[in-house]
């Protein structure tokens, strides 16, 4: 079974400051890892994904994340926060698909609400 | 491309009523899934399907039924709505041969059971 822990239900940073959102996962097999963003009253938008090709992953809107197997972490960062980054962020894990039937679905963390102070 | 389309966007039900949440995708994705989102709980998997005619339970399946007769559609049925099913429901799809491409989500259905 897999699980995702996001540390901090709310994170507040000043505009222009570094954004760091933490995600730790637990998985018995190599995972695919994703970060999604949700703006108020909207659906989920994919920010970036880890697919084992590179440990440092760049996504949209200036975000990036680094996969660290030894720490089972996939933290999301952005060098300089913008007011438009205020949203809910979700880390999610999916077991690598295997042949012979397969299963599906993402396991999500509980989310981190990012607040940007002017 | 429309992507993943969910209807209705909003719904109010009385306890004990039944309804079907619709989900359709036009990307020929084999995989489809339903999630519910509750405050402080993130999104939790209700049911999923890996192809037409194949469905299975996720983390929170009780009170929900699904079927998948076509690749495009994956409806979620509430047979007897309960206040505990008040939530925002999301449908998602992904391609079987590209499991690392992530999921495309619909815009959600906000359901209130009174």
Interface residues (C-beta under 8 A of the other chain):
Chain A: X9 X32 X34 X36 X42 X43 X44 X45 X46 X49 X51 X52 X90 X92 X94 X96 X97 X101 X102 X103 X104 X105 X106 X107 X108 X109 X110 X111
Chain B: X31 X33 X35 X40 X41 X42 X43 X44 X45 X48 X49 X50 X56 X58 X59 X90 X92 X94 X96 X99 X100 X101 X102 X103 X105 X106 X107 X108
